[in-house]
Amino acid sequence: MSAAAETRNWSELPPEVTASILSRLGAIEILNSVQKVCCQWRNICKDPSMWRSIDMRNLGNLHDMDYDLEKMCIHAVDRSCGHLLDINIEYFGTDELLLYISERSVHLKRLRLFSCYDISDEGLSEVALKLPFLEELEIFICPISKHALETIGRSCPLLKSFKLNLKQCKSFHYVSDDEALAIAQTMPELRRLELLGNGLTNEGLQAILDGCPHLEYLDLRQCFNVRLGGNLEKRCVECIKTLRCPYDSTHDYEFDAGVHDTGSSDEDTGKRTIFKGI
């Protein structure tokens, strides 16, 4: 490495280049350390264009943190000055925080919720009414009812991608088409749907194929109540460009997902999704 490269002054980079580099970092890192490096970086970090996307990704060890993620998130939303398009909340989301975001980000297009057990059906439904431009919604391991799903579908007509993954089953033999029917009846513009670990049956899958004619990607991994075969399987193969079947591998899934065998045969529904490392 040359001496010139070793002594390069990063403050001499054009502001737009620096902004592009810093924008690739998470909101927590920017607010907690990056903006404190120098005046130039602080000014760049105050620019609303830096906050069109807010990623609050964290390890979930909330009790060991020396900062308040909710307050930090509110500060990031304020900095966006109404230009927020994409936000990811993990572990610390509440009804109040979600409402705050929705009231100041009416053009939000993508919302990602992971393990936010303090967000209720009522809270999610209220927020959906304020997000008519939402195109992508991801819900991971968060309780949500059929009623809330219906409200989301009716309130967000532009929704094209919906992920309802790794839903904790109520029992080892959990079977329910509630979520599938709600999706089929209210989300006709979906292009991508992920239901990893859902309790839907062939009836629910049939309803989705009927109600969501534009689907191009469908993930049914670990949906062990679905029995693909015959005309149903043929229709899936013909209509869906990318189909992930119930017993397909989850090795490429962003979270660890294992299957617990309760001792029942594969022909029974004696399997459930378990969660590791989350």
Backbone as CSV, one residue per row, in Angstrom:
resi,resn,N_x,N_y,N_z,CA_x,CA_y,CA_z,C_x,C_y,C_z
1,MET,0.847,-1.189,0.000,0.000,0.000,0.000,0.886,1.244,0.000
2,SER,0.574,2.230,-0.832,1.370,3.442,-0.931,1.166,4.334,0.276
3,ALA,2.148,5.241,0.477,2.041,6.180,1.595,0.851,7.095,1.429
4,ALA,0.539,7.437,0.149,-0.602,8.317,-0.126,-1.899,7.667,0.318
5,ALA,-2.019,6.352,0.049,-3.240,5.633,0.426,-3.356,5.530,1.933
6,GLU,-2.191,5.338,2.595,-2.211,5.172,4.042,-2.597,6.463,4.767
7,THR,-2.298,7.603,4.168,-2.568,8.889,4.821,-3.772,9.606,4.216
8,ARG,-4.587,8.890,3.470,-5.745,9.505,2.816,-6.650,10.158,3.845
9,ASN,-7.065,11.371,3.548,-7.968,12.124,4.419,-9.398,11.922,3.950
10,TRP,-10.167,11.138,4.700,-11.527,10.817,4.276,-12.433,12.040,4.262
11,SER,-12.071,13.081,4.992,-12.885,14.294,5.016,-12.832,15.046,3.689
12,GLU,-11.859,14.681,2.820,-11.734,15.346,1.531,-12.635,14.728,0.462
13,LEU,-13.298,13.632,0.801,-14.227,13.030,-0.154,-15.389,13.985,-0.421
14,PRO,-15.943,14.006,-1.634,-17.126,14.822,-1.907,-18.262,14.427,-0.958
15,PRO,-19.053,15.374,-0.475,-20.134,15.073,0.477,-21.080,13.982,-0.003
16,GLU,-21.386,13.979,-1.307,-22.322,12.980,-1.816,-21.741,11.570,-1.738
17,VAL,-20.411,11.464,-1.904,-19.766,10.155,-1.797,-19.768,9.691,-0.344
18,THR,-19.429,10.605,0.556,-19.448,10.277,1.981,-20.849,9.864,2.424
19,ALA,-21.859,10.608,1.958,-23.242,10.293,2.307,-23.627,8.911,1.810
20,SER,-23.183,8.559,0.604,-23.486,7.239,0.046,-22.870,6.137,0.884
21,ILE,-21.650,6.356,1.361,-20.967,5.356,2.193,-21.665,5.213,3.542
22,LEU,-21.948,6.348,4.184,-22.550,6.316,5.512,-23.973,5.761,5.481
23,SER,-24.677,5.958,4.375,-26.066,5.491,4.279,-26.171,3.976,4.309
24,ARG,-25.058,3.296,4.083,-25.054,1.831,4.102,-24.963,1.272,5.520
25,LEU,-24.745,2.145,6.472,-24.673,1.725,7.870,-26.059,1.751,8.497
26,GLY,-26.236,1.051,9.595,-27.515,1.035,10.288,-27.745,2.315,11.067
27,ALA,-29.002,2.609,11.358,-29.359,3.836,12.073,-28.709,3.890,13.453
28,ILE,-28.633,2.754,14.130,-28.051,2.727,15.476,-26.590,3.148,15.435
29,GLU,-25.847,2.626,14.483,-24.426,2.955,14.377,-24.227,4.424,14.010
30,ILE,-25.089,4.923,13.117,-24.961,6.325,12.709,-25.212,7.249,13.895
31,LEU,-26.291,7.012,14.622,-26.654,7.900,15.722,-25.742,7.737,16.925
32,ASN,-25.247,6.541,17.126,-24.475,6.254,18.333,-22.995,6.588,18.197
33,SER,-22.484,6.604,16.956,-21.044,6.830,16.821,-20.642,7.625,15.583
34,VAL,-21.175,7.270,14.419,-20.698,7.872,13.170,-20.838,9.386,13.163
35,GLN,-21.980,9.893,13.590,-22.211,11.332,13.536,-21.304,12.113,14.499
36,LYS,-20.632,11.404,15.388,-19.759,12.054,16.368,-18.310,12.159,15.894
37,VAL,-18.020,11.621,14.710,-16.644,11.586,14.227,-16.106,12.981,13.927
38,CYS,-16.887,13.777,13.197,-16.446,15.127,12.842,-17.654,15.963,12.444
39,CYS,-17.451,17.269,12.315,-18.556,18.182,11.980,-19.136,17.869,10.608
40,GLN,-18.261,17.539,9.651,-18.743,17.238,8.307,-19.675,16.026,8.311
41,TRP,-19.260,14.972,8.995,-20.086,13.775,9.054,-21.391,14.059,9.807
42,ARG,-21.320,14.870,10.842,-22.528,15.197,11.597,-23.524,15.946,10.719
43,ASN,-23.032,16.872,9.929,-23.916,17.626,9.039,-24.548,16.713,7.993
44,ILE,-23.759,15.796,7.476,-24.285,14.844,6.495,-25.364,13.966,7.142
45,CYS,-25.123,13.567,8.380,-26.066,12.688,9.077,-27.357,13.400,9.461
46,LYS,-27.369,14.709,9.368,-28.583,15.465,9.653,-29.449,15.663,8.411
47,ASP,-28.910,15.342,7.257,-29.635,15.533,5.999,-30.813,14.551,5.928
48,PRO,-32.029,15.028,5.688,-33.205,14.137,5.607,-33.051,13.010,4.594
49,SER,-32.270,13.254,3.537,-32.100,12.203,2.519,-31.380,10.981,3.072
50,MET,-30.655,11.155,4.175,-29.965,10.033,4.821,-30.942,9.107,5.536
51,TRP,-32.171,9.576,5.734,-33.118,8.849,6.578,-34.360,8.398,5.822
52,ARG,-34.213,8.228,4.529,-35.327,7.658,3.759,-35.500,6.175,4.088
53,SER,-34.412,5.565,4.514,-34.441,4.170,4.961,-33.824,4.108,6.350
54,ILE,-34.534,3.531,7.315,-34.066,3.428,8.689,-34.029,1.955,9.083
55,ASP,-32.835,1.469,9.352,-32.649,0.064,9.747,-32.228,0.023,11.202
56,MET,-33.148,-0.421,12.072,-32.878,-0.509,13.510,-32.517,-1.933,13.913
57,ARG,-31.783,-2.611,13.057,-31.378,-3.996,13.313,-30.539,-4.083,14.589
58,ASN,-30.853,-5.051,15.457,-30.110,-5.223,16.699,-30.186,-6.687,17.127
59,LEU,-29.443,-7.042,18.158,-29.363,-8.436,18.594,-30.435,-8.825,19.598
60,GLY,-31.269,-7.863,20.001,-32.349,-8.174,20.916,-31.968,-8.164,22.383
61,ASN,-30.743,-7.834,22.688,-30.308,-7.786,24.093,-30.613,-6.407,24.678
62,LEU,-31.882,-6.056,24.741,-32.302,-4.706,25.098,-31.859,-4.303,26.498
63,HIS,-31.810,-5.257,27.424,-31.465,-4.932,28.806,-29.973,-4.620,28.982
64,ASP,-29.169,-5.008,28.000,-27.735,-4.773,28.103,-27.280,-3.523,27.354
65,MET,-28.221,-2.820,26.743,-27.873,-1.629,25.971,-27.827,-0.401,26.867
66,ASP,-26.911,0.499,26.549,-26.823,1.738,27.315,-27.500,2.890,26.582
67,TYR,-28.386,2.548,25.660,-29.169,3.564,24.953,-30.576,3.033,24.731
68,ASP,-31.513,3.949,24.478,-32.930,3.622,24.330,-33.271,3.540,22.845
69,LEU,-33.555,2.327,22.362,-33.822,2.142,20.939,-35.073,2.894,20.479
70,GLU,-36.090,2.951,21.328,-37.319,3.637,20.927,-37.068,5.137,20.740
71,LYS,-36.363,5.742,21.666,-36.040,7.166,21.538,-35.141,7.413,20.326
72,MET,-34.220,6.496,20.104,-33.323,6.613,18.961,-34.100,6.530,17.648
73,CYS,-35.072,5.626,17.606,-35.895,5.458,16.409,-36.727,6.713,16.149
74,ILE,-37.306,7.269,17.196,-38.096,8.499,17.068,-37.223,9.625,16.512
75,HIS,-35.994,9.723,17.015,-35.067,10.751,16.543,-34.763,10.555,15.060
76,ALA,-34.577,9.312,14.644,-34.293,9.020,13.239,-35.482,9.382,12.354
77,VAL,-36.684,9.060,12.824,-37.893,9.389,12.069,-38.035,10.903,11.935
78,ASP,-37.760,11.629,13.003,-37.822,13.090,12.946,-36.839,13.646,11.927
79,ARG,-35.661,13.072,11.855,-34.656,13.537,10.903,-35.079,13.312,9.453
80,SER,-35.948,12.338,9.218,-36.393,12.071,7.846,-37.298,13.176,7.309
81,CYS,-37.860,13.980,8.202,-38.713,15.111,7.807,-39.842,14.692,6.858
82,GLY,-40.421,13.522,7.130,-41.548,13.063,6.330,-41.187,12.321,5.068
83,HIS,-39.880,12.096,4.832,-39.445,11.434,3.598,-39.144,9.945,3.795
84,LEU,-39.463,9.400,4.948,-39.174,7.993,5.227,-39.971,7.074,4.306
85,LEU,-39.249,6.119,3.690,-39.874,5.161,2.778,-39.778,3.721,3.265
86,ASP,-38.789,3.451,4.118,-38.487,2.064,4.479,-37.976,2.038,5.920
87,ILE,-38.588,1.204,6.782,-38.116,1.112,8.159,-38.169,-0.325,8.652
88,ASN,-37.144,-0.687,9.407,-37.045,-2.014,9.997,-36.956,-1.868,11.512
89,ILE,-37.921,-2.460,12.225,-37.953,-2.405,13.689,-37.801,-3.823,14.221
90,GLU,-36.917,-4.009,15.170,-36.706,-5.340,15.732,-36.777,-5.310,17.251
91,TYR,-37.598,-6.162,17.822,-37.699,-6.436,19.257,-38.372,-5.343,20.086
92,PHE,-38.195,-4.075,19.756,-38.622,-3.013,20.657,-39.872,-2.269,20.183
93,GLY,-40.478,-2.685,19.095,-41.637,-1.978,18.557,-42.843,-2.021,19.484
94,THR,-43.571,-0.896,19.558,-44.795,-0.793,20.359,-45.877,-0.135,19.525
95,ASP,-47.099,-0.187,20.013,-48.196,0.500,19.322,-47.902,1.988,19.198
96,GLU,-47.416,2.573,20.283,-47.158,4.017,20.298,-46.079,4.391,19.293
97,LEU,-45.012,3.610,19.231,-43.929,3.910,18.292,-44.411,3.762,16.851
98,LEU,-45.151,2.696,16.583,-45.639,2.467,15.228,-46.579,3.587,14.792
99,LEU,-47.411,4.061,15.722,-48.314,5.168,15.404,-47.517,6.442,15.115
100,TYR,-46.487,6.675,15.899,-45.634,7.851,15.695,-45.018,7.821,14.292
101,ILE,-44.527,6.653,13.911,-43.919,6.495,12.590,-44.930,6.764,11.484
102,SER,-46.112,6.174,11.608,-47.117,6.287,10.552,-47.630,7.718,10.393
103,GLU,-47.733,8.454,11.485,-48.248,9.817,11.414,-47.245,10.774,10.796
104,ARG,-45.980,10.392,10.754,-44.938,11.272,10.204,-44.318,10.702,8.935
105,SER,-44.870,9.605,8.454,-44.291,8.946,7.269,-45.408,8.400,6.395
106,VAL,-46.263,9.290,5.919,-47.455,8.846,5.184,-47.112,8.180,3.858
107,HIS,-45.890,8.386,3.365,-45.491,7.782,2.083,-44.681,6.505,2.275
108,LEU,-44.689,5.960,3.480,-43.933,4.743,3.767,-44.321,3.621,2.804
109,LYS,-43.299,2.964,2.243,-43.537,1.891,1.284,-43.186,0.510,1.835
110,ARG,-42.264,0.479,2.819,-41.834,-0.837,3.323,-41.728,-0.791,4.837
111,LEU,-42.358,-1.763,5.493,-42.357,-1.858,6.947,-41.983,-3.276,7.343
112,ARG,-40.983,-3.380,8.237,-40.511,-4.697,8.662,-40.570,-4.781,10.181
113,LEU,-41.318,-5.757,10.694,-41.498,-5.939,12.131,-40.995,-7.327,12.513
114,PHE,-40.107,-7.383,13.500,-39.549,-8.663,13.916,-39.621,-8.786,15.433
115,SER,-40.310,-9.807,15.906,-40.437,-10.077,17.343,-40.899,-8.843,18.122
116,CYS,-41.914,-8.168,17.605,-42.466,-6.987,18.276,-43.761,-7.383,18.985
117,TYR,-43.628,-8.018,20.148,-44.782,-8.536,20.856,-45.605,-7.443,21.540
118,ASP,-45.082,-6.227,21.568,-45.824,-5.123,22.173,-46.645,-4.355,21.146
119,ILE,-46.707,-4.880,19.925,-47.591,-4.312,18.910,-48.845,-5.181,18.850
120,SER,-49.993,-4.573,19.120,-51.251,-5.308,19.190,-51.982,-5.307,17.847
121,ASP,-53.011,-6.151,17.753,-53.871,-6.153,16.571,-54.470,-4.773,16.340
122,GLU,-54.940,-4.172,17.421,-55.582,-2.858,17.317,-54.585,-1.812,16.842
123,GLY,-53.368,-1.867,17.401,-52.345,-0.903,17.004,-51.953,-1.048,15.550
124,LEU,-51.762,-2.288,15.102,-51.375,-2.536,13.722,-52.495,-2.129,12.762
125,SER,-53.740,-2.381,13.159,-54.872,-2.014,12.320,-54.992,-0.501,12.187
126,GLU,-54.783,0.200,13.293,-54.866,1.668,13.271,-53.785,2.256,12.373
127,VAL,-52.605,1.703,12.448,-51.492,2.199,11.647,-51.721,1.920,10.158
128,ALA,-52.275,0.746,9.844,-52.517,0.388,8.445,-53.406,1.424,7.752
129,LEU,-54.335,1.981,8.480,-55.232,2.984,7.919,-54.479,4.242,7.485
130,LYS,-53.291,4.455,8.050,-52.507,5.659,7.767,-51.400,5.420,6.741
131,LEU,-51.341,4.201,6.188,-50.253,3.867,5.263,-50.803,3.372,3.916
132,PRO,-51.490,4.234,3.175,-52.106,3.804,1.911,-51.106,3.491,0.808
133,PHE,-49.823,3.920,0.969,-48.829,3.689,-0.078,-47.922,2.492,0.220
134,LEU,-48.227,1.770,1.290,-47.392,0.629,1.675,-47.399,-0.438,0.579
135,GLU,-46.203,-0.860,0.183,-46.064,-1.874,-0.858,-45.471,-3.182,-0.335
136,GLU,-44.703,-3.094,0.745,-44.066,-4.289,1.301,-44.246,-4.312,2.815
137,LEU,-44.728,-5.435,3.328,-44.908,-5.616,4.760,-44.315,-6.958,5.159
138,GLU,-43.424,-6.927,6.161,-42.799,-8.146,6.655,-43.073,-8.260,8.147
139,ILE,-43.663,-9.379,8.549,-43.974,-9.627,9.952,-43.348,-10.959,10.349
140,PHE,-42.428,-10.911,11.311,-41.723,-12.107,11.747,-42.026,-12.375,13.223
141,ILE,-42.600,-13.521,13.499,-42.841,-13.971,14.875,-43.566,-12.911,15.701
142,CYS,-44.573,-12.321,15.127,-45.404,-11.350,15.844,-46.854,-11.828,15.791
143,PRO,-47.575,-11.810,16.908,-48.963,-12.256,16.902,-49.829,-11.308,16.081
144,ILE,-50.665,-11.870,15.222,-51.544,-11.053,14.391,-52.792,-11.867,14.046
145,SER,-53.946,-11.249,14.107,-55.204,-11.955,13.900,-55.697,-11.806,12.461
146,LYS,-56.708,-12.594,12.138,-57.341,-12.505,10.829,-57.931,-11.120,10.614
147,HIS,-58.524,-10.556,11.659,-59.126,-9.226,11.541,-58.078,-8.177,11.183
148,ALA,-56.918,-8.233,11.833,-55.861,-7.270,11.540,-55.360,-7.436,10.111
149,LEU,-55.226,-8.678,9.658,-54.787,-8.922,8.289,-55.789,-8.351,7.288
150,GLU,-57.058,-8.511,7.577,-58.091,-7.971,6.687,-58.027,-6.455,6.634
151,THR,-57.799,-5.836,7.779,-57.692,-4.380,7.825,-56.485,-3.911,7.023
152,ILE,-55.372,-4.610,7.172,-54.163,-4.268,6.414,-54.434,-4.376,4.920
153,GLY,-55.039,-5.472,4.502,-55.306,-5.684,3.087,-56.205,-4.615,2.492
154,ARG,-57.247,-4.237,3.219,-58.189,-3.232,2.706,-57.603,-1.825,2.755
155,SER,-56.722,-1.572,3.722,-56.180,-0.228,3.909,-54.945,0.039,3.061
156,CYS,-54.304,-1.015,2.586,-53.059,-0.875,1.814,-53.234,-1.530,0.443
157,PRO,-53.969,-0.885,-0.450,-54.299,-1.502,-1.745,-53.101,-1.692,-2.664
158,LEU,-51.973,-1.048,-2.375,-50.788,-1.172,-3.227,-49.861,-2.287,-2.769
159,LEU,-50.255,-3.026,-1.730,-49.395,-4.064,-1.157,-49.064,-5.134,-2.196
160,LYS,-47.761,-5.284,-2.453,-47.316,-6.245,-3.456,-46.473,-7.378,-2.873
161,SER,-45.931,-7.149,-1.682,-45.105,-8.178,-1.051,-45.501,-8.296,0.415
162,PHE,-45.819,-9.515,0.837,-46.226,-9.736,2.221,-45.536,-10.977,2.751
163,LYS,-44.856,-10.807,3.905,-44.184,-11.925,4.559,-44.770,-12.093,5.954
164,LEU,-45.323,-13.258,6.216,-45.845,-13.604,7.538,-45.171,-14.910,7.929
165,ASN,-43.953,-14.796,8.439,-43.090,-15.966,8.584,-42.835,-16.390,10.020
166,LEU,-42.571,-17.685,10.192,-42.228,-18.279,11.471,-43.227,-17.924,12.552
167,LYS,-44.468,-18.092,12.239,-45.524,-17.836,13.211,-45.525,-18.968,14.216
168,GLN,-45.476,-18.664,15.500,-45.440,-19.709,16.518,-46.781,-20.434,16.587
169,CYS,-46.751,-21.716,16.400,-47.972,-22.505,16.390,-48.584,-22.591,17.784
170,LYS,-49.919,-22.665,17.823,-50.620,-22.754,19.098,-50.488,-24.146,19.713
171,SER,-50.230,-25.122,18.877,-50.032,-26.483,19.363,-49.259,-27.248,18.303
172,PHE,-48.857,-28.465,18.642,-48.127,-29.272,17.680,-48.979,-29.582,16.449
173,HIS,-50.299,-29.573,16.617,-51.201,-29.920,15.517,-51.991,-28.702,15.054
174,TYR,-51.366,-27.530,15.125,-52.055,-26.293,14.771,-52.440,-26.286,13.297
175,VAL,-53.738,-26.126,13.029,-54.256,-26.048,11.668,-55.214,-24.865,11.595
176,SER,-54.967,-23.958,10.665,-55.855,-22.813,10.519,-55.673,-22.166,9.154
177,ASP,-56.803,-21.875,8.518,-56.782,-21.158,7.247,-57.175,-19.695,7.427
178,ASP,-57.251,-19.227,8.665,-57.681,-17.852,8.917,-56.806,-16.836,8.195
179,GLU,-55.485,-16.956,8.375,-54.588,-15.991,7.737,-54.659,-16.099,6.213
180,ALA,-54.675,-17.325,5.708,-54.720,-17.532,4.262,-55.978,-16.921,3.647
181,LEU,-57.116,-17.113,4.290,-58.369,-16.580,3.761,-58.386,-15.057,3.819
182,ALA,-57.833,-14.491,4.897,-57.777,-13.035,5.007,-56.918,-12.452,3.886
183,ILE,-55.791,-13.094,3.615,-54.904,-12.646,2.540,-55.603,-12.767,1.191
184,ALA,-56.239,-13.905,0.956,-56.903,-14.152,-0.321,-58.026,-13.154,-0.589
185,GLN,-58.721,-12.758,0.466,-59.892,-11.892,0.303,-59.569,-10.407,0.212
186,THR,-58.362,-10.006,0.652,-58.092,-8.563,0.739,-56.784,-8.101,0.096
187,MET,-55.965,-9.016,-0.441,-54.673,-8.608,-1.001,-54.516,-9.096,-2.441
188,PRO,-55.351,-8.629,-3.345,-55.349,-9.145,-4.722,-54.139,-8.739,-5.561
189,GLU,-53.378,-7.734,-5.132,-52.258,-7.251,-5.937,-50.920,-7.870,-5.558
190,LEU,-50.939,-8.838,-4.655,-49.686,-9.448,-4.213,-48.929,-10.101,-5.370
191,ARG,-47.607,-9.836,-5.377,-46.705,-10.519,-6.299,-45.832,-11.523,-5.551
192,ARG,-45.608,-11.250,-4.260,-44.737,-12.102,-3.460,-45.408,-12.382,-2.116
193,LEU,-45.445,-13.645,-1.730,-46.061,-14.037,-0.470,-45.221,-15.110,0.192
194,GLU,-44.855,-14.874,1.459,-44.094,-15.850,2.236,-44.885,-16.202,3.483
195,LEU,-45.110,-17.498,3.693,-45.902,-17.974,4.831,-45.167,-19.089,5.566
196,LEU,-43.877,-18.976,5.712,-43.077,-20.027,6.316,-43.588,-20.378,7.711
197,GLY,-43.909,-21.663,7.910,-44.376,-22.133,9.209,-45.838,-21.871,9.485
198,ASN,-46.630,-21.585,8.476,-48.048,-21.283,8.676,-48.876,-22.560,8.798
199,GLY,-50.070,-22.446,9.370,-50.935,-23.614,9.577,-51.979,-23.826,8.501
200,LEU,-51.845,-23.157,7.346,-52.857,-23.276,6.308,-52.915,-24.677,5.719
201,THR,-54.058,-24.984,5.105,-54.276,-26.276,4.454,-54.434,-26.068,2.959
202,ASN,-54.756,-27.156,2.251,-54.983,-27.046,0.810,-56.111,-26.062,0.495
203,GLU,-57.109,-26.014,1.370,-58.228,-25.085,1.150,-57.743,-23.633,1.186
204,GLY,-56.884,-23.323,2.152,-56.345,-21.977,2.233,-55.466,-21.641,1.045
205,LEU,-54.661,-22.606,0.614,-53.803,-22.395,-0.555,-54.639,-22.157,-1.799
206,GLN,-55.713,-22.939,-1.950,-56.599,-22.759,-3.101,-57.202,-21.355,-3.100
207,ALA,-57.592,-20.878,-1.926,-58.169,-19.535,-1.811,-57.148,-18.471,-2.208
208,ILE,-55.890,-18.651,-1.807,-54.839,-17.695,-2.165,-54.626,-17.660,-3.672
209,LEU,-54.592,-18.814,-4.302,-54.414,-18.863,-5.754,-55.574,-18.184,-6.475
210,ASP,-56.785,-18.317,-5.919,-57.959,-17.675,-6.522,-57.967,-16.166,-6.291
211,GLY,-57.572,-15.756,-5.083,-57.691,-14.348,-4.716,-56.500,-13.488,-5.058
212,CYS,-55.355,-14.109,-5.334,-54.125,-13.358,-5.636,-53.581,-13.815,-6.998
213,PRO,-54.234,-13.405,-8.084,-53.886,-13.920,-9.414,-52.546,-13.449,-9.959
214,HIS,-51.926,-12.447,-9.324,-50.662,-11.913,-9.833,-49.434,-12.495,-9.122
215,LEU,-49.639,-13.454,-8.246,-48.525,-14.026,-7.488,-47.451,-14.595,-8.407
216,GLU,-46.193,-14.225,-8.104,-45.053,-14.747,-8.845,-44.133,-15.571,-7.948
217,TYR,-44.187,-15.297,-6.643,-43.334,-15.999,-5.682,-44.189,-16.419,-4.498
218,LEU,-44.130,-17.703,-4.149,-44.913,-18.218,-3.031,-44.042,-19.168,-2.210
219,ASP,-43.870,-18.827,-0.926,-43.043,-19.632,-0.034,-43.932,-20.352,0.973
220,LEU,-43.991,-21.666,0.853,-44.809,-22.504,1.734,-43.949,-23.442,2.580
221,ARG,-42.694,-23.109,2.751,-41.819,-23.998,3.515,-42.312,-24.160,4.951
222,GLN,-42.267,-25.390,5.422,-42.715,-25.785,6.755,-44.218,-25.550,6.973
223,CYS,-44.971,-25.427,5.898,-46.441,-25.426,5.981,-46.884,-26.872,5.791
224,PHE,-46.776,-27.676,6.848,-46.903,-29.116,6.719,-48.335,-29.609,6.608
225,ASN,-49.315,-28.714,6.708,-50.709,-29.110,6.489,-51.096,-29.027,5.015
226,VAL,-50.201,-28.496,4.207,-50.432,-28.430,2.757,-49.936,-29.718,2.133
227,ARG,-50.797,-30.369,1.371,-50.452,-31.615,0.685,-50.499,-31.349,-0.821
228,LEU,-49.361,-30.972,-1.384,-49.327,-30.680,-2.813,-49.446,-31.963,-3.637
229,GLY,-50.254,-31.894,-4.660,-50.457,-33.044,-5.528,-51.605,-32.779,-6.479
230,GLY,-51.701,-33.554,-7.519,-52.814,-33.452,-8.447,-52.972,-32.080,-9.078
231,ASN,-54.226,-31.654,-9.210,-54.534,-30.385,-9.876,-54.009,-29.173,-9.102
232,LEU,-53.976,-29.276,-7.767,-53.498,-28.153,-6.969,-52.018,-27.903,-7.237
233,GLU,-51.237,-28.960,-7.237,-49.804,-28.811,-7.506,-49.574,-28.328,-8.938
234,LYS,-50.348,-28.858,-9.853,-50.224,-28.457,-11.257,-50.511,-26.971,-11.402
235,ARG,-51.544,-26.506,-10.715,-51.887,-25.088,-10.802,-50.789,-24.212,-10.217
236,CYS,-50.207,-24.646,-9.099,-49.120,-23.892,-8.480,-47.932,-23.785,-9.423
237,VAL,-47.561,-24.893,-10.016,-46.408,-24.926,-10.916,-46.653,-24.052,-12.139
238,GLU,-47.877,-24.068,-12.660,-48.196,-23.310,-13.863,-48.339,-21.817,-13.608
239,CYS,-48.823,-21.451,-12.425,-49.135,-20.044,-12.156,-48.031,-19.304,-11.409
240,ILE,-47.229,-20.018,-10.617,-46.223,-19.375,-9.768,-44.840,-19.581,-10.375
241,LYS,-44.109,-18.485,-10.602,-42.769,-18.585,-11.182,-41.796,-19.261,-10.218
242,THR,-41.866,-18.872,-8.946,-40.981,-19.455,-7.939,-41.814,-19.998,-6.788
243,LEU,-41.816,-21.307,-6.629,-42.610,-21.969,-5.592,-41.688,-22.699,-4.637
244,ARG,-41.766,-22.364,-3.343,-41.019,-23.080,-2.314,-42.017,-24.000,-1.615
245,CYS,-41.788,-25.280,-1.679,-42.722,-26.283,-1.174,-42.504,-26.557,0.323
246,PRO,-43.494,-27.186,0.987,-43.429,-27.389,2.435,-42.153,-28.037,2.951
247,TYR,-41.621,-29.010,2.219,-40.450,-29.737,2.715,-39.136,-29.261,2.087
248,ASP,-39.172,-28.132,1.393,-37.944,-27.576,0.833,-37.018,-27.091,1.948
249,SER,-35.742,-27.084,1.664,-34.747,-26.662,2.652,-34.906,-25.187,3.022
250,THR,-34.570,-24.877,4.278,-34.589,-23.481,4.736,-33.170,-22.956,4.932
251,HIS,-32.196,-23.575,4.292,-30.794,-23.197,4.516,-30.510,-21.768,4.096
252,ASP,-31.276,-21.234,3.138,-31.038,-19.875,2.669,-31.924,-18.849,3.363
253,TYR,-32.664,-19.286,4.378,-33.531,-18.363,5.108,-32.689,-17.523,6.056
254,GLU,-33.019,-16.239,6.206,-32.159,-15.330,6.966,-32.101,-15.643,8.457
255,PHE,-33.106,-16.358,8.980,-33.074,-16.776,10.378,-32.938,-18.291,10.417
256,ASP,-32.412,-18.817,11.521,-32.322,-20.267,11.684,-33.710,-20.829,11.949
257,ALA,-34.066,-21.850,11.209,-35.382,-22.467,11.383,-35.215,-23.980,11.352
258,GLY,-35.558,-24.635,12.437,-35.480,-26.086,12.502,-36.859,-26.672,12.658
259,VAL,-36.972,-27.965,12.437,-38.253,-28.660,12.570,-38.155,-29.660,13.693
260,HIS,-39.098,-29.616,14.604,-39.127,-30.539,15.735,-40.101,-31.664,15.433
261,ASP,-39.630,-32.900,15.468,-40.472,-34.068,15.220,-41.030,-34.556,16.552
262,THR,-42.349,-34.576,16.672,-42.992,-34.966,17.933,-43.168,-36.468,18.058
263,GLY,-42.736,-37.194,17.036,-42.881,-38.635,17.110,-43.970,-39.153,16.195
264,SER,-44.746,-38.245,15.615,-45.780,-38.651,14.670,-45.147,-38.915,13.323
265,SER,-45.886,-39.581,12.472,-45.359,-39.878,11.151,-45.430,-38.642,10.285
266,ASP,-44.717,-38.662,9.145,-44.716,-37.530,8.235,-46.090,-37.287,7.629
267,GLU,-46.951,-38.283,7.658,-48.281,-38.112,7.094,-49.192,-37.364,8.053
268,ASP,-48.779,-37.258,9.302,-49.556,-36.522,10.289,-49.027,-35.098,10.364
269,THR,-49.713,-34.257,11.133,-49.260,-32.875,11.280,-48.449,-32.729,12.546
270,GLY,-47.784,-33.811,12.948,-47.035,-33.808,14.193,-45.671,-33.164,14.068
271,LYS,-45.601,-32.024,13.388,-44.367,-31.277,13.291,-44.696,-29.810,13.539
272,ARG,-43.728,-29.077,14.001,-43.921,-27.649,14.174,-42.610,-26.935,13.944
273,THR,-42.693,-25.669,13.711,-41.494,-24.865,13.532,-40.985,-24.450,14.885
274,ILE,-39.681,-24.553,15.085,-39.080,-24.025,16.302,-38.111,-22.936,15.893
275,PHE,-37.670,-22.131,16.857,-36.876,-20.971,16.540,-35.574,-21.026,17.324
276,LYS,-34.473,-20.846,16.615,-33.168,-20.906,17.244,-32.394,-19.655,16.879
277,GLY,-31.730,-19.095,17.859,-30.875,-17.962,17.587,-31.617,-16.694,17.288
278,ILE,-32.854,-16.525,17.816,-33.610,-15.315,17.558,-34.063,-14.711,18.869
